Amino acid sequence: MNRLAIFALAALALVPAMSLRAADERPNILFIMSDDHAYQAISAYGSNRNQTPNIDRLAKEGMRFDRAFVTNSICGPSRAVILTGKYSHLNGFPDNSSTAWFNRAQQSAPKLLQAAGYTTAVIGKWHLNSQPAGFDYWHILRGQGPYYNPAMLTSDGEVKHSGYTTDIITDVALDWLQHKRDKNKPFFLMYHHKAPHRNWQPAPRHLDKYKDVTIPEPETLFDDYSGRERPAAENAMSVANHLTPLDLKLIPQADLTPEQQATFTKAYEEENKQLAAAKLDGRERTRWNYQRFVKDYLRCVDAVDENVGRVLDYLDQSGLAKNTVVFYTSDQGWYLGEHGWYDKRWMYEESFRTPLLVRWPGQTKPGSVSDKLVMNLDFAETFLDIAGVTIPRDMQGVSLVPILKGENPANWRKSVYYHYYEFPQPHHVHPHLGVRTDRYKLIHFYTIDAWELFDLEKDPHELKSVYKDPAYAPIVAELKAELKRLMDQYQDDGRTVVKFDNPDQPQPKGKKAKAKKAS
């Protein structure tokens, strides 16, 4: 071996050590995600229903995104998009059906960060029906998980907890940050809350909150859907008709100890007696349902906000805050009575749009606001960009780092694409896809070939489709062309979803991923 070759080998041998030293200085990434947290229930977004002082800290100390959207407004699929940076038809997780599972063998942001020298963890809600991959540590709920006394899964087996799940998830996250992570590496932590998902069981300390308060009703609580095509009227998610006695705390709750149930019974029994005596019906019963549902929902949000505060305080006290990028978001939006609904799924604004707050000390201007069209499709790319990791070309989103640094990219997207699949259960929302621009939204319910167009400037509540209005014919043509362009860009033919073989089940040798038709 000649001297030049020896020097070359010696130089290569230094690369890992140099990379590790550089990695020590890279930002930590804390990704906080709640489940079904509406932007309308965050005071940084102007909520008239509640206050979220700890979540608001991220808006005051970082950036608030006012136009953050999801690719598919439903829990598991949103999580799969965030991990992969790919739409549902390519990551293989389009819905929450009993057969849906996440192919953990595929490329993901956590795997790439782990390979690049980050220590990685996911704690809390996972909801992907497969074991996490790309994480050094995981401590996750089974499926949706209960609000009380959760059994959680780890790489070492099941751990049973007693108490309130929102608090427990935070306890586990803080324990990992303090004691279990490799402190010689930067960290990537996905800290995921179950709350405020249905059926909204508050912590004991919040059961009496809002009792003497009347929560404002949305303008569209009694929407009659007359201005849209038939899917909106065929919903099975109305505050008036579809909340169950379990949702409304009219019967004993699941997963509670006798002591916990006694506390619940005491909190609700007087109001329940008054309801029984009043024999409400029609709009008055809808209003009662709304108050009960929304108050419990907000009580669950209060626990999330308190626990976000616990983690932010730890970052401050430990000195980690100055080099940690903190994200707060939800897996999608949520209806708090708008259009008479609870739940999500629709491309209408309240479920399509999600909260997004990001604090990056030294990089993001405190109190800044972005109106750029961004998506959960962009999160994986953003994590990698922050860490200095090359973004794979097959990821479909765009890094938010330039925006977070106060830049104004001239070529930023002017439209966003959406595709929802799950039908008919559990809420009878017809499959649909569509495009949203700064002003307009075009939706296609493709299984029944029904179209809607909304002029968001004139009709922000999306009450009347103008698709059939001749005056909007040029806009329809323009948006249909844009929709076709986006479907081509994202490789979505509108019907086909890749179906991966389950690595937990033996498969014939040489068998590859295949495609299936969406329902």
LUMNUNU-861449 format. One record per residue (C-alpha): residue number from 1; residue in one letter; chain; x negated, y, z. Coordinates in nm, 3 decimals. Layout:
<pts>
   seq   type   mol      east     north        up
   NUM      A     A         X         Y         Z
...
</pts>
This chain:
<pts>
   seq   type   mol      east     north        up
     1      M     A     0.000     0.000     0.000
     2      N     A    -0.149     0.338    -0.100
     3      R     A    -0.177     0.636     0.131
     4      L     A     0.110     0.823    -0.041
     5      A     A     0.348     0.533     0.020
     6      I     A     0.243     0.514     0.385
     7      F     A     0.315     0.884     0.434
     8      A     A     0.653     0.844     0.264
     9      L     A     0.751     0.558     0.494
    10      A     A     0.640     0.755     0.796
    11      A     A     0.852     1.051     0.687
    12      L     A     1.157     0.827     0.643
    13      A     A     1.104     0.684     0.991
    14      L     A     1.139     1.036     1.134
    15      V     A     1.477     1.101     0.971
    16      P     A     1.698     0.926     1.233
    17      A     A     1.532     1.107     1.522
    18      M     A     1.559     1.440     1.345
    19      S     A     1.925     1.371     1.267
    20      L     A     1.999     1.285     1.629
    21      R     A     1.843     1.609     1.750
    22      A     A     2.053     1.801     1.499
    23      A     A     2.364     1.607     1.599
    24      D     A     2.319     1.713     1.962
    25      E     A     2.383     2.070     1.854
    26      R     A     2.687     2.001     1.640
    27      P     A     3.025     2.111     1.777
    28      N     A     3.241     1.879     1.979
    29      I     A     3.589     1.832     1.834
    30      L     A     3.899     1.798     2.053
    31      F     A     4.213     1.722     1.857
    32      I     A     4.526     1.759     2.070
    33      M     A     4.848     1.634     1.915
    34      S     A     5.190     1.610     2.072
    35      D     A     5.481     1.421     1.923
    36      D     A     5.777     1.613     1.775
    37      H     A     5.672     1.949     1.919
    38      A     A     5.859     2.216     1.725
    39      Y     A     5.681     2.543     1.654
    40      Q     A     6.006     2.706     1.776
    41      A     A     5.921     2.575     2.125
    42      I     A     5.582     2.748     2.154
    43      S     A     5.575     3.102     2.283
    44      A     A     5.275     3.189     2.063
    45      Y     A     5.517     3.137     1.773
    46      G     A     5.775     3.365     1.929
    47      S     A     5.995     3.108     2.102
    48      N     A     6.311     3.251     2.258
    49      R     A     6.360     2.930     2.456
    50      N     A     6.044     2.873     2.663
    51      Q     A     5.693     2.980     2.754
    52      T     A     5.378     2.777     2.685
    53      P     A     5.096     2.978     2.844
    54      N     A     4.824     2.715     2.812
    55      I     A     4.889     2.628     2.449
    56      D     A     4.912     3.003     2.385
    57      R     A     4.552     3.037     2.506
    58      L     A     4.440     2.870     2.184
    59      A     A     4.627     3.131     1.981
    60      K     A     4.482     3.416     2.186
    61      E     A     4.129     3.275     2.172
    62      G     A     4.146     3.135     1.820
    63      M     A     4.366     3.122     1.511
    64      R     A     4.740     3.063     1.469
    65      F     A     4.848     2.909     1.140
    66      D     A     5.195     3.026     1.038
    67      R     A     5.226     2.806     0.729
    68      A     A     5.103     2.463     0.833
    69      F     A     5.298     2.175     0.675
    70      V     A     5.302     1.796     0.671
    71      T     A     5.300     1.556     0.379
    72      N     A     5.569     1.326     0.524
    73      S     A     5.764     1.436     0.832
    74      I     A     5.764     1.124     1.048
    75      C     A     5.538     0.998     1.329
    76      G     A     5.328     0.705     1.204
    77      P     A     5.284     0.829     0.847
    78      S     A     5.167     1.168     0.971
    79      R     A     4.902     1.000     1.187
    80      A     A     4.783     0.792     0.893
    81      V     A     4.746     1.106     0.680
    82      I     A     4.547     1.279     0.953
    83      L     A     4.306     0.985     0.983
    84      T     A     4.250     0.936     0.611
    85      G     A     4.303     1.272     0.443
    86      K     A     4.526     1.091     0.193
    87      Y     A     4.898     1.093     0.116
    88      S     A     5.116     0.804     0.233
    89      H     A     5.128     0.631    -0.106
    90      L     A     4.749     0.588    -0.093
    91      N     A     4.690     0.515     0.276
    92      G     A     4.965     0.250     0.274
    93      F     A     5.172     0.381     0.567
    94      P     A     5.482     0.554     0.421
    95      D     A     5.739     0.496     0.697
    96      N     A     5.803     0.366     1.049
    97      S     A     5.970     0.044     0.939
    98      S     A     5.913    -0.279     1.130
    99      T     A     5.668    -0.396     0.863
   100      A     A     5.460    -0.078     0.857
   101      W     A     5.104    -0.105     0.985
   102      F     A     4.787     0.095     0.929
   103      N     A     4.506    -0.072     0.741
   104      R     A     4.218    -0.012     0.979
   105      A     A     3.968    -0.144     0.725
   106      Q     A     4.008     0.167     0.511
   107      Q     A     3.794     0.480     0.524
   108      S     A     3.883     0.729     0.798
   109      A     A     3.746     1.047     0.951
   110      P     A     3.672     0.879     1.288
   111      K     A     3.466     0.609     1.115
   112      L     A     3.267     0.869     0.923
   113      L     A     3.208     1.080     1.235
   114      Q     A     3.106     0.773     1.433
   115      A     A     2.857     0.675     1.161
   116      A     A     2.720     1.030     1.164
   117      G     A     2.635     1.014     1.534
   118      Y     A     2.950     1.132     1.709
   119      T     A     3.091     0.947     2.006
   120      T     A     3.459     0.894     1.932
   121      A     A     3.774     0.819     2.131
   122      V     A     4.151     0.810     2.091
   123      I     A     4.368     0.834     2.402
   124      G     A     4.748     0.836     2.423
   125      K     A     4.990     0.771     2.140
   126      W     A     4.862     0.572     1.843
   127      H     A     5.182     0.429     1.686
   128      L     A     5.020     0.266     1.386
   129      N     A     5.082    -0.102     1.468
   130      S     A     4.717    -0.196     1.434
   131      Q     A     4.411    -0.178     1.653
   132      P     A     4.215     0.149     1.631
   133      A     A     3.893     0.143     1.429
   134      G     A     3.616     0.400     1.421
   135      F     A     3.646     0.470     1.794
   136      D     A     3.391     0.388     2.063
   137      Y     A     3.673     0.403     2.318
   138      W     A     4.049     0.372     2.294
   139      H     A     4.324     0.371     2.554
   140      I     A     4.658     0.381     2.376
   141      L     A     5.030     0.338     2.434
   142      R     A     5.215     0.037     2.299
   143      G     A     5.426     0.165     2.009
   144      Q     A     5.618     0.474     2.112
   145      G     A     5.534     0.420     2.477
   146      P     A     5.759     0.510     2.773
   147      Y     A     5.771     0.836     2.964
   148      Y     A     5.705     0.655     3.291
   149      N     A     5.476     0.372     3.406
   150      P     A     5.309     0.295     3.074
   151      A     A     5.119    -0.021     2.991
   152      M     A     4.828     0.093     2.773
   153      L     A     4.604    -0.106     2.543
   154      T     A     4.225    -0.090     2.545
   155      S     A     3.948    -0.288     2.380
   156      D     A     3.919    -0.476     2.712
   157      G     A     4.289    -0.561     2.733
   158      E     A     4.604    -0.410     2.881
   159      V     A     4.598    -0.158     3.166
   160      K     A     4.916    -0.091     3.362
   161      H     A     4.971     0.259     3.498
   162      S     A     5.223     0.404     3.741
   163      G     A     5.350     0.758     3.714
   164      Y     A     5.434     1.009     3.444
   165      T     A     5.285     0.928     3.106
   166      T     A     5.194     1.286     3.006
   167      D     A     4.989     1.321     3.324
   168      I     A     4.835     0.974     3.287
   169      I     A     4.718     1.033     2.929
   170      T     A     4.543     1.348     3.051
   171      D     A     4.389     1.165     3.348
   172      V     A     4.242     0.908     3.109
   173      A     A     4.117     1.178     2.870
   174      L     A     3.947     1.371     3.149
   175      D     A     3.792     1.052     3.286
   176      W     A     3.645     0.978     2.944
   177      L     A     3.512     1.332     2.906
   178      Q     A     3.361     1.331     3.254
   179      H     A     3.236     0.975     3.295
   180      K     A     3.266     0.746     2.994
   181      R     A     3.145     0.927     2.683
   182      D     A     2.788     0.919     2.560
   183      K     A     2.671     1.265     2.666
   184      N     A     2.372     1.248     2.433
   185      K     A     2.607     1.281     2.137
   186      P     A     2.870     1.535     2.033
   187      F     A     3.222     1.402     2.081
   188      F     A     3.533     1.363     1.872
   189      L     A     3.838     1.306     2.094
   190      M     A     4.192     1.252     1.966
   191      Y     A     4.407     1.329     2.272
   192      H     A     4.765     1.241     2.179
   193      H     A     5.080     1.295     2.385
   194      K     A     5.398     1.091     2.357
   195      A     A     5.602     1.393     2.467
   196      P     A     5.828     1.558     2.367
   197      H     A     5.953     1.257     2.168
   198      R     A     6.305     1.123     2.220
   199      N     A     6.459     1.041     2.475
   200      W     A     6.304     1.336     2.662
   201      Q     A     6.254     1.215     3.020
   202      P     A     6.109     1.505     3.220
   203      A     A     5.857     1.476     3.501
   204      P     A     6.012     1.484     3.850
   205      R     A     5.866     1.831     3.908
   206      H     A     6.061     1.969     3.611
   207      L     A     6.401     1.804     3.651
   208      D     A     6.562     2.116     3.795
   209      K     A     6.393     2.366     3.565
   210      Y     A     6.633     2.562     3.336
   211      K     A     6.937     2.448     3.539
   212      D     A     7.063     2.802     3.583
   213      V     A     6.958     2.914     3.235
   214      T     A     7.154     2.910     2.910
   215      I     A     6.917     2.827     2.626
   216      P     A     6.987     3.038     2.313
   217      E     A     7.162     2.850     2.035
   218      P     A     7.020     2.858     1.683
   219      E     A     7.219     3.050     1.424
   220      T     A     7.279     2.733     1.225
   221      L     A     7.400     2.504     1.506
   222      F     A     7.738     2.469     1.331
   223      D     A     7.608     2.444     0.975
   224      D     A     7.870     2.277     0.749
   225      Y     A     7.617     2.185     0.473
   226      S     A     7.848     2.324     0.205
   227      G     A     7.564     2.497     0.023
   228      R     A     7.357     2.185    -0.042
   229      E     A     7.377     1.848    -0.212
   230      R     A     7.533     1.553    -0.027
   231      P     A     7.225     1.422     0.166
   232      A     A     7.241     1.699     0.430
   233      A     A     7.606     1.620     0.512
   234      E     A     7.537     1.245     0.527
   235      N     A     7.284     1.280     0.809
   236      A     A     7.294     1.066     1.125
   237      M     A     7.105     1.305     1.351
   238      S     A     7.361     1.558     1.468
   239      V     A     7.372     1.708     1.814
   240      A     A     7.750     1.677     1.795
   241      N     A     7.777     1.307     1.711
   242      H     A     7.455     1.112     1.733
   243      L     A     7.292     1.181     2.070
   244      T     A     7.346     0.873     2.288
   245      P     A     7.447     0.847     2.655
   246      L     A     7.086     0.747     2.722
   247      D     A     6.957     1.062     2.545
   248      L     A     7.201     1.277     2.744
   249      K     A     7.117     1.115     3.081
   250      L     A     7.474     0.996     3.129
   251      I     A     7.360     0.643     3.212
   252      P     A     7.059     0.498     3.400
   253      Q     A     6.727     0.537     3.221
   254      A     A     6.488     0.267     3.104
   255      D     A     6.137     0.203     3.241
   256      L     A     6.195     0.372     3.577
   257      T     A     6.135     0.231     3.922
   258      P     A     6.433     0.239     4.162
   259      E     A     6.280     0.543     4.332
   260      Q     A     6.231     0.724     4.001
   261      Q     A     6.586     0.641     3.891
   262      A     A     6.721     0.774     4.219
   263      T     A     6.542     1.103     4.152
   264      F     A     6.694     1.117     3.803
   265      T     A     7.042     1.035     3.930
   266      K     A     7.026     1.312     4.187
   267      A     A     6.908     1.566     3.928
   268      Y     A     7.189     1.502     3.679
   269      E     A     7.485     1.368     3.876
   270      E     A     7.659     1.697     3.959
   271      E     A     7.645     1.825     3.600
   272      N     A     7.762     1.485     3.475
   273      K     A     8.060     1.493     3.710
   274      Q     A     8.151     1.840     3.585
   275      L     A     8.131     1.717     3.226
   276      A     A     8.360     1.423     3.297
   277      A     A     8.616     1.652     3.461
   278      A     A     8.603     1.912     3.183
   279      K     A     8.684     1.664     2.904
   280      L     A     8.513     1.882     2.644
   281      D     A     8.549     1.820     2.274
   282      G     A     8.474     1.991     1.945
   283      R     A     8.237     2.284     1.952
   284      E     A     8.236     2.306     2.330
   285      R     A     8.109     1.949     2.361
   286      T     A     7.846     2.016     2.095
   287      R     A     7.729     2.316     2.296
   288      W     A     7.709     2.103     2.611
   289      N     A     7.511     1.836     2.427
   290      Y     A     7.277     2.102     2.291
   291      Q     A     7.205     2.249     2.634
   292      R     A     7.138     1.907     2.790
   293      F     A     6.916     1.786     2.506
   294      V     A     6.718     2.107     2.466
   295      K     A     6.658     2.156     2.837
   296      D     A     6.519     1.805     2.871
   297      Y     A     6.309     1.859     2.560
   298      L     A     6.165     2.183     2.700
   299      R     A     6.098     2.018     3.034
   300      C     A     5.887     1.761     2.852
   301      V     A     5.706     2.041     2.667
   302      D     A     5.633     2.205     3.002
   303      A     A     5.442     1.895     3.114
   304      V     A     5.243     1.891     2.789
   305      D     A     5.155     2.257     2.833
   306      E     A     5.041     2.204     3.191
   307      N     A     4.822     1.914     3.086
   308      V     A     4.671     2.101     2.795
   309      G     A     4.580     2.361     3.056
   310      R     A     4.408     2.095     3.268
   311      V     A     4.187     1.995     2.976
   312      L     A     4.109     2.352     2.870
   313      D     A     4.015     2.434     3.229
   314      Y     A     3.780     2.135     3.237
   315      L     A     3.611     2.250     2.918
   316      D     A     3.560     2.594     3.074
   317      Q     A     3.433     2.463     3.407
   318      S     A     3.197     2.209     3.249
   319      G     A     3.049     2.453     3.001
   320      L     A     3.173     2.246     2.706
   321      A     A     3.418     2.510     2.584
   322      K     A     3.156     2.721     2.410
   323      N     A     3.065     2.437     2.173
   324      T     A     3.399     2.260     2.134
   325      V     A     3.648     2.318     1.853
   326      V     A     3.998     2.265     1.992
   327      F     A     4.299     2.188     1.772
   328      Y     A     4.659     2.184     1.890
   329      T     A     4.927     2.051     1.660
   330      S     A     5.223     1.814     1.638
   331      D     A     5.271     1.515     1.409
   332      Q     A     5.543     1.722     1.238
   333      G     A     5.812     1.976     1.318
   334      W     A     6.141     1.912     1.494
   335      Y     A     6.502     2.037     1.497
   336      L     A     6.614     2.211     1.814
   337      G     A     6.976     2.235     1.699
   338      E     A     6.899     2.409     1.370
   339      H     A     7.149     2.283     1.108
   340      G     A     7.317     2.104     1.399
   341      W     A     7.031     1.854     1.416
   342      Y     A     6.769     1.691     1.630
   343      D     A     6.486     1.476     1.479
   344      K     A     6.277     1.561     1.167
   345      R     A     6.223     1.392     0.820
   346      W     A     6.364     1.663     0.594
   347      M     A     6.164     1.896     0.374
   348      Y     A     6.371     2.177     0.522
   349      E     A     6.146     2.415     0.709
   350      E     A     6.192     2.316     1.073
   351      S     A     6.066     1.960     1.021
   352      F     A     5.831     2.024     0.727
   353      R     A     5.640     2.295     0.913
   354      T     A     5.426     2.208     1.213
   355      P     A     5.243     2.418     1.474
   356      L     A     4.867     2.454     1.433
   357      L     A     4.639     2.648     1.664
   358      V     A     4.258     2.625     1.646
   359      R     A     3.994     2.771     1.878
   360      W     A     3.632     2.770     1.760
   361      P     A     3.418     2.994     1.980
   362      G     A     3.170     3.206     1.789
   363      Q     A     3.326     3.120     1.453
   364      T     A     3.699     3.197     1.465
   365      K     A     3.812     3.548     1.553
   366      P     A     4.027     3.548     1.870
   367      G     A     4.389     3.634     1.805
   368      S     A     4.365     3.583     1.432
   369      V     A     4.657     3.462     1.221
   370      S     A     4.655     3.281     0.887
   371      D     A     4.942     3.268     0.638
   372      K     A     4.757     3.031     0.403
   373      L     A     4.945     2.716     0.295
   374      V     A     4.767     2.443     0.490
   375      M     A     4.857     2.080     0.562
   376      N     A     4.786     1.792     0.795
   377      L     A     4.624     1.648     0.480
   378      D     A     4.339     1.894     0.550
   379      F     A     4.255     1.782     0.904
   380      A     A     4.020     1.493     0.823
   381      E     A     3.821     1.710     0.583
   382      T     A     3.803     1.987     0.842
   383      F     A     3.671     1.753     1.111
   384      L     A     3.399     1.629     0.877
   385      D     A     3.306     1.978     0.760
   386      I     A     3.274     2.104     1.119
   387      A     A     3.041     1.811     1.191
   388      G     A     2.832     1.868     0.880
   389      V     A     2.939     1.537     0.728
   390      T     A     2.988     1.507     0.353
   391      I     A     3.358     1.494     0.264
   392      P     A     3.436     1.189     0.046
   393      R     A     3.562     1.283    -0.298
   394      D     A     3.866     1.056    -0.269
   395      M     A     4.007     1.253     0.026
   396      Q     A     4.290     1.473    -0.100
   397      G     A     4.290     1.769     0.138
   398      V     A     4.069     2.076     0.171
   399      S     A     3.857     2.181     0.468
   400      L     A     3.999     2.467     0.674
   401      V     A     3.650     2.576     0.784
   402      P     A     3.630     2.879     0.549
   403      I     A     3.964     3.005     0.679
   404      L     A     3.861     2.945     1.040
   405      K     A     3.549     3.150     0.973
   406      G     A     3.759     3.441     0.848
   407      E     A     3.697     3.392     0.479
   408      N     A     3.964     3.435     0.212
   409      P     A     3.905     3.162    -0.047
   410      A     A     4.018     3.293    -0.384
   411      N     A     4.110     2.948    -0.513
   412      W     A     4.318     2.838    -0.213
   413      R     A     4.629     2.634    -0.295
   414      K     A     4.944     2.823    -0.393
   415      S     A     5.181     2.530    -0.335
   416      V     A     5.223     2.221    -0.117
   417      Y     A     5.365     1.878    -0.202
   418      Y     A     5.593     1.662     0.016
   419      H     A     5.722     1.304    -0.004
   420      Y     A     5.953     1.128     0.246
   421      Y     A     6.046     0.758     0.206
   422      E     A     6.238     0.603     0.497
   423      F     A     6.601     0.512     0.427
   424      P     A     6.873     0.437     0.532
   425      Q     A     6.786     0.387     0.899
   426      P     A     6.758     0.530     1.149
   427      H     A     6.893     0.874     1.047
   428      H     A     7.019     0.831     0.690
   429      V     A     6.788     1.089     0.535
   430      H     A     6.766     1.020     0.163
   431      P     A     6.415     0.976     0.019
   432      H     A     6.295     1.295    -0.141
   433      L     A     5.993     1.481    -0.266
   434      G     A     5.930     1.840    -0.352
   435      V     A     5.715     2.147    -0.382
   436      R     A     5.698     2.464    -0.174
   437      T     A     5.536     2.788    -0.280
   438      D     A     5.512     3.121    -0.102
   439      R     A     5.875     3.202    -0.183
   440      Y     A     6.051     2.896    -0.325
   441      K     A     6.118     2.535    -0.236
   442      L     A     6.231     2.270    -0.486
   443      I     A     6.352     1.935    -0.348
   444      H     A     6.438     1.622    -0.546
   445      F     A     6.643     1.346    -0.381
   446      Y     A     6.524     1.105    -0.644
   447      T     A     6.725     0.793    -0.561
   448      I     A     7.047     0.984    -0.634
   449      D     A     6.891     1.238    -0.874
   450      A     A     7.006     1.542    -0.677
   451      W     A     6.808     1.868    -0.680
   452      E     A     6.801     2.170    -0.447
   453      L     A     6.623     2.502    -0.484
   454      F     A     6.591     2.759    -0.207
   455      D     A     6.483     3.119    -0.230
   456      L     A     6.314     3.147     0.109
   457      E     A     6.288     3.525     0.088
   458      K     A     6.665     3.570     0.051
   459      D     A     6.774     3.255     0.235
   460      P     A     6.519     3.170     0.509
   461      H     A     6.759     2.927     0.679
   462      E     A     6.800     2.729     0.355
   463      L     A     7.179     2.736     0.364
   464      K     A     7.254     2.765    -0.009
   465      S     A     7.079     2.590    -0.294
   466      V     A     7.045     2.805    -0.605
   467      Y     A     6.930     2.518    -0.828
   468      K     A     7.240     2.547    -1.049
   469      D     A     7.237     2.927    -1.061
   470      P     A     7.147     3.032    -1.421
   471      A     A     6.952     3.327    -1.285
   472      Y     A     6.702     3.085    -1.132
   473      A     A     6.657     2.866    -1.441
   474      P     A     6.307     3.003    -1.512
   475      I     A     6.204     2.934    -1.151
   476      V     A     6.340     2.578    -1.173
   477      A     A     6.139     2.515    -1.488
   478      E     A     5.826     2.661    -1.335
   479      L     A     5.859     2.459    -1.014
   480      K     A     5.934     2.134    -1.195
   481      A     A     5.613     2.182    -1.390
   482      E     A     5.427     2.253    -1.066
   483      L     A     5.580     1.947    -0.903
   484      K     A     5.461     1.732    -1.194
   485      R     A     5.114     1.883    -1.168
   486      L     A     5.093     1.808    -0.795
   487      M     A     5.218     1.452    -0.840
   488      D     A     4.948     1.397    -1.100
   489      Q     A     4.685     1.561    -0.879
   490      Y     A     4.774     1.343    -0.581
   491      Q     A     4.822     1.030    -0.795
   492      D     A     5.184     0.984    -0.688
   493      D     A     5.422     0.840    -0.946
   494      G     A     5.709     0.899    -0.704
   495      R     A     5.785     0.533    -0.640
   496      T     A     5.471     0.327    -0.579
   497      V     A     5.293     0.283    -0.245
   498      V     A     4.970     0.087    -0.210
   499      K     A     5.016    -0.220     0.010
   500      F     A     4.703    -0.347     0.181
   501      D     A     4.659    -0.701     0.302
   502      N     A     4.669    -0.720     0.681
   503      P     A     4.314    -0.791     0.806
   504      D     A     4.467    -0.956     1.115
   505      Q     A     4.611    -1.230     0.895
   506      P     A     4.401    -1.470     0.683
   507      Q     A     4.424    -1.393     0.312
   508      P     A     4.316    -1.593     0.007
   509      K     A     3.964    -1.509    -0.105
   510      G     A     3.945    -1.236    -0.364
   511      K     A     4.289    -1.096    -0.284
   512      K     A     4.301    -0.719    -0.328
   513      A     A     4.526    -0.432    -0.232
   514      K     A     4.842    -0.425    -0.438
   515      A     A     5.119    -0.178    -0.501
   516      K     A     5.485    -0.196    -0.406
   517      K     A     5.784     0.009    -0.506
   518      A     A     5.914     0.251    -0.243
   519      S     A     6.275     0.201    -0.146
</pts>
